[in-house]
Amino acid sequence: MLIIKGHNKSSDMTESQLFIVAGLIASLIGILTFAYAMFQWRRSISLSWMKAIARSKKNRKKSTRILQLLMYGAWNRLLVPKDLTVAYV
């Protein structure tokens, strides 16, 4: 190895330590960014699942309401004679 006059071994050591610290900080920032992205993705998926569940519950209520009205109409037709008209005031 060619040693240049005025070249210090301690400066090499501090440069390599600085390089290692910079690499560790960059990797830590990368890991934190990845974790944040995964958290946001999980939150988005969870929110879409909650919306889908709410939609299905809403549709279920609508369908049961329609069924109840149909059943009421069927019972009403059976119980009320056809020639009897009732005026609601």
C-alpha distances in whole Angstrom, upper triangle without the diagonal:
4,6,10,13,15,12,14,13,17,17,14,17,20,19,18,21,23,22,23,27,27,27,29,32,32,32,35,37,37,38,41,42,42,44,46,47,48,50,52,52,54,56,57,58,60,62,63,64,66,68,69,70,72,73,75,76,78,79,80,83,84,85,87,88,89,91,93,94,95,96,98,100,101,103,104,106,107,109,110,113,112,115,115,113,112,111,108,109
4,6,10,12,10,13,13,17,16,14,17,20,19,19,22,24,23,25,28,28,28,31,33,33,34,36,38,38,40,42,43,44,46,48,48,50,52,53,54,56,58,59,60,62,63,64,66,68,69,70,72,74,75,76,78,79,81,82,84,85,86,88,90,91,92,94,96,97,98,100,101,103,104,106,107,109,110,112,114,114,117,116,114,113,112,109,110
4,6,9,7,9,10,14,14,12,15,18,17,18,21,22,22,24,26,27,27,30,32,32,33,36,37,38,39,42,42,43,46,47,48,50,52,53,54,56,57,59,60,62,63,64,66,68,69,70,72,74,75,76,78,79,81,82,84,85,87,88,90,91,92,94,96,97,98,100,102,103,105,106,108,109,110,112,115,114,117,116,114,113,112,109,110
4,6,6,9,11,14,13,13,16,18,17,18,21,22,22,24,27,27,28,30,32,32,34,36,37,38,40,42,43,44,46,47,48,50,52,53,54,56,58,59,60,62,63,65,66,68,69,71,72,74,75,77,78,80,81,83,84,86,87,89,90,91,93,95,96,97,99,101,102,103,105,106,108,109,111,112,115,114,117,116,114,113,112,109,109
4,5,8,11,14,13,14,17,18,18,20,22,23,24,26,28,28,30,32,33,34,36,38,39,40,42,44,44,46,48,49,50,52,54,55,56,58,60,61,62,64,65,67,68,70,71,73,75,76,77,79,81,82,83,85,87,88,89,91,92,94,95,97,98,100,101,103,104,106,107,108,110,112,113,114,117,116,119,118,116,115,114,111,111
4,6,10,11,11,12,15,16,16,18,20,21,22,24,26,26,28,30,31,32,34,36,37,38,40,41,42,44,46,47,48,50,52,53,54,56,58,59,60,62,63,65,67,68,69,71,73,74,75,77,79,80,81,83,84,86,87,89,90,92,93,95,96,98,99,101,102,104,105,106,108,110,111,112,115,115,117,116,114,112,111,108,109
4,7,9,8,9,12,13,13,15,17,18,18,21,23,23,25,27,28,29,31,33,34,35,37,38,39,41,43,44,45,47,49,50,51,53,54,56,57,59,60,62,63,65,66,68,69,71,72,74,75,77,78,80,81,83,84,86,87,89,90,92,93,94,96,97,99,100,102,103,105,107,108,109,112,111,114,113,111,110,109,106,106
4,5,6,7,9,10,11,13,15,16,17,19,20,22,23,25,26,27,29,31,32,33,35,37,38,40,41,43,44,46,47,48,50,52,53,54,56,57,59,60,62,63,65,66,68,69,71,72,74,75,77,78,80,81,83,84,86,87,89,90,92,93,95,96,98,99,101,102,104,105,106,108,111,110,113,112,110,108,107,104,105
4,5,5,6,9,10,11,12,14,15,17,19,20,21,23,25,26,27,29,30,32,33,35,36,38,39,41,42,44,45,47,48,49,51,53,54,55,57,59,60,61,63,65,66,67,69,71,72,73,75,76,78,80,81,82,84,86,87,88,90,91,93,94,96,97,99,100,102,103,104,106,109,109,112,110,108,107,106,103,103
4,5,5,6,9,10,10,12,14,15,16,18,20,21,22,24,26,27,29,30,31,33,34,36,37,39,41,42,43,45,46,48,49,51,52,54,55,57,58,60,61,63,64,66,67,69,70,72,73,75,76,78,79,81,82,84,85,86,88,90,91,92,94,95,97,98,100,102,103,104,107,107,110,108,106,105,104,101,101
4,5,5,6,9,10,10,12,14,15,16,18,20,21,22,24,26,27,28,30,31,33,34,36,37,39,40,42,43,45,46,48,49,51,52,54,55,57,58,60,61,63,64,66,67,69,70,72,73,75,76,78,79,81,82,84,85,87,88,89,91,92,94,95,97,98,100,101,102,105,105,108,107,105,103,102,99,99
4,6,5,6,9,10,10,12,14,15,16,18,20,21,22,24,26,27,28,30,31,33,35,36,37,39,40,42,43,45,46,48,49,51,52,54,55,57,58,60,61,63,64,66,67,69,70,72,73,75,76,78,79,81,82,84,85,87,88,90,91,93,94,95,97,99,100,101,104,104,107,106,104,102,101,98,99
4,5,5,6,9,10,11,12,14,15,17,18,20,21,22,24,26,27,29,30,32,33,35,36,37,39,41,42,43,45,46,48,49,51,53,54,55,57,58,60,61,63,64,66,67,69,70,72,73,75,76,78,79,81,82,84,85,86,88,90,91,92,94,96,97,98,99,103,102,105,104,102,101,100,97,97
4,5,5,6,8,10,10,12,14,15,16,18,20,21,22,24,25,27,28,30,31,33,34,36,37,39,40,42,43,45,46,48,49,51,52,53,55,57,58,59,61,63,64,65,67,68,70,72,73,74,76,78,79,80,82,84,85,86,88,89,91,92,94,95,96,98,101,101,104,102,100,98,97,95,95
4,5,5,6,9,10,10,12,14,15,16,18,20,21,22,24,26,27,28,30,31,33,35,36,37,39,40,42,43,45,46,48,49,51,52,54,55,57,58,60,61,63,64,66,67,69,70,72,73,75,76,78,79,81,82,83,85,87,88,89,91,93,94,95,96,99,99,102,101,99,97,96,93,94
4,5,5,6,9,10,10,12,14,15,16,18,20,21,22,24,26,27,28,30,31,33,34,36,37,39,40,42,43,45,46,48,49,51,52,54,55,57,58,60,61,63,64,66,67,69,70,72,73,75,76,78,79,81,82,84,85,86,88,89,91,93,94,95,98,98,101,100,98,96,95,92,93
4,5,5,6,9,10,11,12,14,15,16,18,20,21,22,24,26,27,28,30,32,33,35,36,37,39,41,42,43,45,47,48,49,51,52,54,55,57,58,60,61,63,64,66,67,69,70,72,73,75,76,78,79,80,82,84,85,86,88,90,91,92,93,97,96,99,98,96,94,94,91,91
4,5,5,6,9,10,11,12,14,15,16,18,20,21,22,24,26,27,29,30,31,33,35,36,37,39,41,42,43,45,46,48,49,51,52,54,55,57,58,60,61,63,64,66,67,69,70,72,73,75,76,78,79,80,82,84,85,86,88,90,91,92,95,95,98,96,94,93,92,89,89
4,6,5,6,9,10,11,12,14,15,16,18,20,21,22,24,26,27,29,30,32,33,35,36,37,39,40,42,43,45,46,48,49,51,52,54,55,57,58,60,61,63,64,66,67,69,70,72,73,75,76,78,79,81,82,84,85,87,88,89,91,94,93,96,95,93,92,91,88,88
4,5,5,6,9,10,11,12,14,15,16,18,20,21,22,24,26,27,28,30,31,33,34,36,37,39,40,42,43,45,47,48,49,51,52,54,55,57,58,60,61,63,64,66,67,69,70,72,73,75,76,78,79,81,82,83,85,87,88,89,92,92,95,94,92,90,90,87,87
4,5,5,6,9,10,10,12,14,15,16,18,20,21,22,24,26,27,29,30,31,33,35,36,37,39,41,42,43,45,47,48,49,51,52,54,55,57,58,60,61,63,64,66,67,69,70,72,73,74,76,78,79,80,82,84,85,86,87,91,90,93,92,90,88,88,85,85
4,5,5,6,9,10,11,12,14,15,16,18,20,21,23,24,26,27,29,30,31,33,35,36,37,39,41,42,43,45,47,48,49,51,52,54,55,57,58,60,61,63,64,66,67,69,70,72,73,75,76,78,79,80,82,84,85,86,89,89,92,91,88,87,86,83,83
4,5,5,6,9,10,10,12,14,15,16,18,20,21,23,24,26,27,28,30,31,33,34,36,37,39,40,42,43,45,46,48,49,51,52,54,55,57,58,60,61,63,64,66,67,69,70,72,73,75,76,78,79,81,82,83,85,88,87,90,89,87,86,85,82,83
4,5,5,6,9,10,10,12,14,15,16,18,20,21,22,24,26,27,28,30,31,33,34,36,37,39,40,42,43,45,46,48,49,51,52,54,55,57,58,60,61,63,64,66,67,69,70,71,73,75,76,77,79,81,82,83,86,86,89,88,86,84,83,81,81
4,5,5,6,9,10,11,12,14,15,16,18,20,21,22,24,26,27,28,30,31,33,35,36,37,39,41,42,43,45,47,48,49,51,52,54,55,57,58,60,61,63,64,66,67,69,70,72,73,75,76,78,79,80,81,85,84,87,86,84,82,81,78,79
4,5,5,6,9,10,11,12,14,15,17,18,20,21,23,24,26,27,29,30,31,33,35,36,37,39,41,42,43,45,47,48,49,51,53,54,55,57,58,60,61,63,64,66,67,69,70,72,73,74,76,78,79,80,83,83,86,85,83,81,80,77,78
4,5,5,6,9,10,10,12,14,15,16,18,20,21,22,24,26,27,28,30,32,33,34,36,37,39,40,42,43,45,46,48,49,51,52,54,55,57,58,60,61,63,64,65,67,69,70,72,73,75,76,77,79,82,81,84,83,81,80,79,76,77
4,5,5,6,9,10,11,12,14,15,16,18,20,21,22,24,26,27,28,30,31,33,35,36,37,39,41,42,43,45,46,48,49,51,52,54,55,57,58,60,61,63,64,65,67,69,70,71,73,75,76,77,80,80,83,82,80,78,77,75,75
4,6,5,6,9,10,10,12,14,15,16,18,20,21,22,24,26,27,29,30,31,33,35,36,37,39,41,42,43,45,46,48,49,51,52,54,55,57,58,60,61,63,64,66,67,69,70,72,73,74,75,79,78,81,80,78,76,75,73,73
4,5,5,6,9,10,11,12,14,15,16,18,20,21,23,24,26,27,29,30,32,33,35,36,37,39,41,42,43,45,47,48,49,51,53,54,55,57,59,60,61,63,64,66,67,69,70,72,73,74,77,77,80,79,77,75,75,72,72
4,5,5,6,9,10,11,12,14,15,16,18,20,21,22,24,26,27,28,30,32,33,35,36,37,39,40,42,43,45,47,48,49,51,53,54,55,57,58,60,61,63,64,66,67,69,70,71,73,76,76,79,77,76,74,74,71,71
4,5,5,6,9,10,10,12,14,15,16,18,20,21,22,24,26,27,28,30,31,33,34,36,37,39,40,42,43,45,46,48,49,51,52,54,55,57,58,59,61,63,64,65,67,69,70,71,74,74,77,76,74,72,71,68,69
4,5,5,6,9,10,11,12,14,15,16,18,20,21,23,24,26,27,29,30,31,33,35,36,37,39,41,42,43,45,47,48,49,51,52,54,55,57,58,60,61,63,64,66,67,69,70,73,72,75,74,72,71,70,67,67
4,5,5,6,9,10,10,12,14,15,16,18,20,21,23,24,26,27,29,30,32,33,35,36,37,39,41,42,43,45,47,48,49,51,53,54,55,57,58,60,61,63,64,66,67,68,71,71,74,73,71,70,69,66,67
4,5,5,6,9,10,10,12,14,15,16,18,20,21,22,24,26,27,28,30,32,33,34,36,37,39,41,42,43,45,47,48,49,51,52,54,55,57,58,60,61,63,64,65,67,70,70,73,71,70,68,68,65,65
4,5,5,6,9,10,10,12,14,15,16,18,20,21,22,24,26,27,29,30,31,33,35,36,37,39,41,42,43,45,46,48,49,51,52,54,55,57,58,59,61,63,64,65,68,68,71,70,68,66,65,62,63
4,5,5,6,9,10,10,12,14,15,17,18,20,21,23,24,26,27,29,30,31,33,35,36,37,39,41,42,43,45,46,48,49,51,52,54,55,57,58,60,61,63,64,67,66,69,68,66,65,64,61,62
4,5,5,6,8,10,10,12,14,15,16,18,20,21,22,24,26,27,29,30,31,33,35,36,37,39,41,42,43,45,47,48,49,51,52,54,55,56,58,60,61,62,65,65,68,67,65,64,63,61,62
4,5,5,6,9,10,10,12,14,15,16,18,20,21,22,24,26,27,28,30,31,33,35,36,37,39,41,42,43,45,46,48,49,51,52,54,55,57,58,59,61,64,64,67,65,64,62,61,59,59
4,5,5,6,9,10,10,12,14,15,16,18,20,21,22,24,26,27,28,30,32,33,34,36,37,39,40,42,43,45,46,48,49,51,52,53,55,57,58,59,62,62,65,64,62,60,59,57,57
4,5,5,6,9,10,11,12,14,15,17,18,20,21,23,24,26,27,29,30,32,33,35,36,38,39,41,42,43,45,46,48,49,51,52,54,55,57,58,61,61,64,63,61,59,59,56,57
4,5,5,6,9,10,11,12,14,15,16,18,20,21,23,24,26,27,29,30,31,33,35,36,37,39,41,42,43,45,46,48,49,51,52,54,55,56,59,59,62,61,60,58,58,55,56
4,5,5,6,9,10,10,12,14,15,16,18,20,21,22,24,26,27,29,30,31,33,35,36,37,39,41,42,43,45,46,48,49,51,52,53,55,58,58,61,59,57,56,55,53,53
4,5,5,6,9,10,11,12,14,15,16,18,20,21,23,24,26,27,29,30,32,33,35,36,38,39,40,42,43,45,46,48,49,51,52,53,56,56,59,58,56,54,54,51,52
4,5,5,6,9,10,11,12,14,15,17,18,20,21,22,24,26,27,29,30,32,33,35,36,37,39,40,42,43,45,46,48,49,51,52,55,55,58,57,55,54,53,51,52
4,5,5,6,9,10,11,12,14,15,17,18,20,21,23,24,26,27,29,30,31,33,35,36,37,39,41,42,43,45,47,48,49,50,53,53,57,55,54,52,52,49,50
4,5,5,6,9,10,11,12,14,15,16,18,20,21,23,24,26,27,29,30,31,33,35,36,37,39,41,42,43,45,47,48,49,52,52,55,53,51,50,49,47,48
4,5,5,6,9,10,10,12,14,15,16,18,20,21,22,24,26,27,28,30,32,33,34,36,37,39,40,42,43,45,46,47,50,50,53,52,50,49,48,46,47
4,5,5,6,9,10,11,12,14,15,16,18,20,21,22,24,26,27,28,30,31,33,34,36,37,39,40,42,43,45,46,49,49,52,51,49,48,48,45,47
4,5,5,6,9,10,11,12,14,15,17,18,20,21,23,24,26,27,29,30,31,33,35,36,37,39,41,42,43,44,47,47,50,49,47,46,46,43,44
4,5,5,6,9,10,10,12,14,15,16,18,20,21,23,24,26,27,29,30,31,33,35,36,37,39,41,42,43,46,45,48,47,45,44,44,41,42
4,5,5,6,9,10,10,12,14,15,16,18,20,21,22,24,26,27,28,30,31,33,34,36,37,39,40,41,44,44,47,46,45,43,43,41,42
4,5,5,6,9,10,10,12,14,15,16,18,20,21,22,24,26,27,28,30,31,33,34,36,37,39,40,43,43,46,45,44,42,42,40,41
4,5,5,6,9,10,11,12,14,15,17,18,20,21,23,24,26,27,29,30,31,33,35,36,37,38,41,41,44,43,41,40,40,37,38
4,5,5,6,8,10,11,12,14,15,17,18,20,21,23,24,26,27,29,30,31,33,35,36,37,40,40,43,41,40,38,38,36,37
4,5,5,6,9,10,10,12,14,15,16,18,20,21,22,24,25,27,28,30,31,33,34,35,38,38,41,41,39,38,38,36,38
4,5,5,6,9,10,11,12,14,15,16,18,20,21,22,24,26,27,28,30,31,32,34,37,37,40,39,38,36,36,34,36
4,5,5,6,9,10,11,13,14,15,17,19,20,21,23,24,26,27,29,30,31,32,35,35,38,37,35,34,34,31,33
4,5,5,6,9,10,11,12,14,15,16,18,20,21,23,24,25,27,29,30,31,34,34,37,36,34,33,33,31,33
4,5,5,6,8,10,10,12,14,15,16,18,20,21,22,24,26,27,28,30,33,33,36,35,34,33,33,31,33
4,6,5,6,9,10,10,12,14,15,16,18,20,21,22,24,26,27,28,31,31,34,33,31,30,30,28,30
4,6,5,6,9,10,11,12,14,15,16,18,20,21,22,24,26,26,29,29,32,31,29,28,28,26,28
4,5,5,6,9,10,10,12,14,15,16,18,20,21,23,24,25,28,28,31,30,29,28,29,27,30
4,5,5,6,9,10,10,12,14,15,16,18,20,21,22,24,27,27,30,29,28,27,28,26,29
4,5,5,6,9,10,10,12,14,15,16,18,20,21,22,25,25,28,27,25,24,25,23,25
4,5,5,6,9,10,10,12,14,15,16,18,20,21,23,23,26,25,24,23,24,23,25
4,5,5,6,8,10,10,12,14,15,17,18,20,22,23,26,25,24,24,25,24,27
4,5,5,6,8,10,10,12,14,15,16,18,21,21,25,23,23,22,23,21,24
4,5,5,6,9,10,10,12,14,15,16,19,19,22,21,20,19,20,18,21
4,5,5,6,9,10,11,12,14,15,18,18,21,20,20,20,21,20,24
4,5,5,6,8,10,11,12,14,17,18,21,20,20,20,22,21,24
4,5,5,6,9,10,10,12,15,16,19,18,17,17,18,17,21
4,5,5,6,9,10,10,13,13,16,15,15,15,17,16,20
4,5,5,6,9,10,12,13,16,16,16,17,19,19,23
4,5,5,6,8,11,13,16,15,16,16,19,19,22
4,5,5,6,9,10,13,12,12,12,15,15,19
4,6,6,7,8,11,11,12,13,16,17,20
4,6,7,9,13,12,14,15,18,19,23
4,6,9,12,11,13,13,16,17,21
4,6,9,7,9,10,13,14,18
4,6,5,8,10,14,16,20
4,6,7,10,14,16,20
4,6,10,13,16,19
4,6,10,13,16
4,7,10,13
4,6,10
4,6
4
